[in-house]
Amino acid sequence: MARGARGQRGPSADATLAGLRAAVADDLDAPRALGVVDAWADRALAPGADTEDGWDEGAPGVVARAVDALLGVRL
């Protein structure tokens, strides 16, 4: 996951942030929250994925900051 958060561009963070917030709001469901983030990282690291539509500048940083703020895990 950390490798996926190091790039400048990545898949849109919107759905990932929503899923992360929902998991944390659901009795701090950390395993589900990490699953949401891992799914984002899998998409970010998939071969040729950086040519897909829906990639945003700064998305990896947004995801990394959200994981740090909501889960206390620094990437």
C-alpha positions in Angstrom: 0.0 0.0 0.0 2.8 2.5 0.9 4.3 2.1 -2.6 1.0 3.1 -4.2 0.8 6.3 -2.1 4.2 7.5 -3.2 3.3 8.6 -6.7 2.1 12.0 -7.9 -1.0 10.7 -9.7 -3.4 8.0 -8.8 -6.9 6.7 -9.0 -9.4 9.2 -7.7 -9.4 9.2 -3.9 -13.2 10.1 -3.6 -14.6 6.6 -3.2 -11.7 5.5 -1.1 -12.1 8.4 1.3 -15.9 7.6 1.6 -15.2 3.9 2.2 -12.5 4.7 4.8 -14.7 7.2 6.7 -17.6 4.7 6.6 -15.4 1.9 8.0 -14.0 4.1 10.8 -17.5 5.4 11.6 -18.7 1.8 11.9 -17.2 1.1 15.3 -13.7 1.7 14.1 -13.7 -1.2 11.7 -10.0 -1.0 11.0 -9.7 -4.2 9.0 -12.5 -3.0 6.6 -10.8 0.4 6.4 -7.5 -1.1 5.4 -9.2 -3.3 2.9 -10.6 -0.1 1.2 -7.2 1.4 1.1 -5.6 -1.8 -0.2 -8.1 -1.9 -3.0 -7.1 1.6 -4.0 -3.4 0.7 -3.9 -4.0 -2.4 -6.0 -5.7 -0.3 -8.6 -2.9 2.3 -8.4 -0.2 -0.3 -8.9 -1.9 -2.4 -11.6 0.2 -2.6 -14.8 -0.8 0.2 -17.2 -3.3 1.6 -14.8 -1.8 5.1 -15.0 -3.3 5.5 -18.5 -6.9 5.1 -17.2 -9.4 7.9 -17.0 -10.2 9.1 -13.5 -6.6 9.5 -12.3 -6.0 12.6 -10.3 -2.9 14.7 -9.5 -2.2 14.5 -5.8 -4.6 11.5 -5.1 -1.8 9.4 -3.5 -1.1 12.2 -1.0 -4.8 12.6 -0.2 -5.1 8.9 0.6 -1.9 8.8 2.6 -3.0 11.8 4.7 -6.4 10.3 5.3 -4.9 7.0 6.4 -2.6 8.9 8.8 -5.4 11.1 10.2 -8.1 8.4 10.5 -6.1 5.3 11.4 -2.8 6.8 12.7 -0.8 4.9 10.2 1.9 7.0 8.5 2.8 6.0 4.9 
